[in-house]
Amino acid sequence: MKNRRQIDALIERSRVCRLALADGDQPYVVPMNFAYSGDCVYLHAAREGRKLEILAWNPKVCLEFDEYLEIIPGETACDTACRYRSVLAFGKAVILEDPEEKNRGLQLITRRYTDHEADFDEQELASVAVIRISLTELTGKSGGGG
């Protein structure tokens, strides 16, 4: 998938993204709810935890988005294929501190998963971490004829 519109559409259709971090020599991947704005992705998390500890010393991340389309049976196991599409996004994460920026990120995430409009108060904003990932590269792939 080389067309940016196809890549953007797949990200918009994805319900979950997988956040990949490098914890020293140990990979760490976690599924996340997200919002996408074309040049960045917003995530929310607890105020403490392994993700934030890793990001504090290594903000480089990779995100994975995918859609599983179907299994195409073959005559043998080796002839069986899977139709799918996926996108890898690379970028740099920042843990937002500015209340307005945090509010905007949470509003985007809320709108994505619910039909509610939200404006978060100071206490709500203080209770969560909001991560903005500025994207530096997007690559898409489709397999199995998809």
C-alpha positions as a printed NumPy array, in Angstrom:
array([[  0.   ,   0.   ,   0.   ],
       [  1.741,   3.1  ,  -1.228],
       [ -1.253,   5.436,  -1.424],
       [ -1.471,   7.727,   1.627],
       [ -5.276,   7.77 ,   1.438],
       [ -5.334,   3.962,   1.729],
       [ -2.95 ,   4.107,   4.691],
       [ -5.017,   6.796,   6.433],
       [ -8.241,   4.867,   5.792],
       [ -6.823,   1.672,   7.281],
       [ -5.69 ,   3.532,  10.394],
       [ -9.154,   5.078,  10.729],
       [-10.787,   1.621,  10.417],
       [ -8.485,   0.062,  13.01 ],
       [ -9.997,  -0.28 ,  16.457],
       [ -6.692,  -0.871,  18.26 ],
       [ -3.083,   0.039,  17.604],
       [ -0.121,  -1.805,  18.988],
       [  2.534,   0.373,  20.567],
       [  6.05 ,  -1.055,  20.336],
       [  8.769,   0.238,  22.634],
       [ 12.39 ,  -0.718,  23.223],
       [ 13.064,  -1.445,  26.882],
       [ 16.835,  -1.776,  26.659],
       [ 17.414,  -5.007,  24.778],
       [ 13.857,  -6.22 ,  25.491],
       [ 10.956,  -5.396,  23.136],
       [  7.674,  -4.34 ,  24.732],
       [  4.365,  -4.228,  22.812],
       [  1.004,  -3.187,  24.176],
       [ -2.413,  -2.759,  22.498],
       [ -3.85 ,   0.736,  22.869],
       [ -6.938,   2.798,  22.106],
       [ -5.948,   5.806,  20.035],
       [ -6.898,   8.82 ,  17.976],
       [ -5.274,   9.707,  14.655],
       [ -4.939,  13.21 ,  13.26 ],
       [ -2.862,  12.595,  10.122],
       [  0.51 ,  13.64 ,  11.462],
       [  0.232,  12.325,  14.996],
       [ -1.422,   9.689,  17.155],
       [ -2.79 ,  10.282,  20.654],
       [ -2.832,   7.593,  23.34 ],
       [ -3.921,   7.682,  26.962],
       [ -2.517,   5.705,  29.85 ],
       [ -2.229,   5.571,  33.606],
       [  0.022,   8.233,  35.155],
       [  2.553,   5.541,  36.1  ],
       [  3.708,   2.312,  34.553],
       [  6.15 ,   0.567,  32.319],
       [  5.179,   2.477,  29.136],
       [  5.893,   5.835,  30.7  ],
       [  9.121,   4.602,  32.273],
       [ 10.373,   3.408,  28.878],
       [  9.255,   6.576,  27.075],
       [ 11.069,   8.739,  29.613],
       [ 14.425,   7.488,  28.369],
       [ 13.563,   6.296,  24.86 ],
       [ 10.739,   8.187,  23.113],
       [ 11.19 ,   6.414,  19.756],
       [  8.219,   4.164,  19.038],
       [  6.593,   2.059,  16.381],
       [  2.83 ,   1.653,  16.005],
       [  1.098,  -1.174,  14.157],
       [ -2.431,  -1.05 ,  12.723],
       [ -4.035,  -3.93 ,  10.845],
       [ -7.161,  -5.465,   9.455],
       [ -7.654,  -9.155,   9.021],
       [ -9.729,  -9.853,   5.917],
       [ -9.941, -13.614,   5.433],
       [ -8.173, -16.949,   5.262],
       [ -7.89 , -18.329,   1.749],
       [ -7.821, -22.117,   2.033],
       [ -5.319, -24.01 ,  -0.071],
       [ -4.981, -27.638,  -1.046],
       [ -2.227, -27.957,   1.532],
       [ -1.338, -26.014,   4.652],
       [  1.501, -24.317,   2.761],
       [ -0.938, -23.178,   0.056],
       [ -3.222, -21.479,   2.577],
       [ -3.008, -17.684,   2.616],
       [ -4.316, -14.81 ,   4.69 ],
       [ -5.665, -11.6  ,   3.211],
       [ -4.723,  -8.635,   5.378],
       [ -3.627,  -5.036,   5.353],
       [ -1.291,  -3.423,   7.831],
       [  0.448,  -0.145,   8.526],
       [  3.593,   0.53 ,  10.501],
       [  4.076,   4.041,  11.821],
       [  7.293,   5.307,  13.335],
       [  7.59 ,   8.38 ,  15.485],
       [  8.615,  10.135,  18.638],
       [  6.429,  10.163,  21.741],
       [  5.899,  13.073,  24.102],
       [  3.993,  12.817,  27.353],
       [  1.783,  15.904,  27.329],
       [  1.764,  18.198,  30.343],
       [ -0.158,  21.194,  28.97 ],
       [ -3.822,  20.848,  30.078],
       [ -5.154,  22.203,  26.763],
       [ -3.121,  19.707,  24.742],
       [ -4.116,  16.845,  27.047],
       [ -7.768,  17.864,  26.774],
       [ -7.569,  17.958,  22.966],
       [ -5.974,  14.491,  22.82 ],
       [ -8.551,  12.996,  25.188],
       [-11.385,  14.643,  23.247],
       [-10.127,  13.049,  20.01 ],
       [ -9.86 ,   9.623,  21.646],
       [-13.315,   9.955,  23.239],
       [-14.92 ,  11.021,  19.948],
       [-13.319,   8.068,  18.176],
       [-14.807,   5.421,  20.477],
       [-18.056,   7.005,  21.667],
       [-20.742,   9.372,  20.507],
       [-20.003,  11.689,  23.443],
       [-18.477,  15.132,  23.321],
       [-16.251,  15.65 ,  26.312],
       [-14.452,  18.472,  27.978],
       [-12.272,  17.193,  30.786],
       [-11.859,  19.077,  34.032],
       [ -8.572,  19.69 ,  35.816],
       [ -8.93 ,  16.659,  38.089],
       [ -9.718,  14.322,  35.184],
       [ -6.761,  15.635,  33.191],
       [ -4.458,  15.149,  36.171],
       [ -5.579,  11.539,  36.599],
       [ -4.277,  10.276,  33.225],
       [ -1.274,  10.523,  30.976],
       [ -1.802,  11.59 ,  27.381],
       [  0.874,  10.657,  24.883],
       [  1.274,  12.385,  21.535],
       [  3.291,  10.545,  18.918],
       [  4.565,  12.766,  16.119],
       [  4.808,  10.48 ,  13.093],
       [  7.972,  10.463,  11.   ],
       [  7.246,   7.52 ,   8.681],
       [  4.255,   5.449,   7.558],
       [  4.448,   2.244,   5.549],
       [  1.595,   0.023,   4.422],
       [  1.425,  -3.576,   3.298],
       [ -1.273,  -5.879,   2.004],
       [ -1.034,  -9.616,   1.592],
       [ -2.984, -12.469,   0.122],
       [ -4.401, -10.426,  -2.739],
       [ -5.836,  -7.691,  -0.523]])
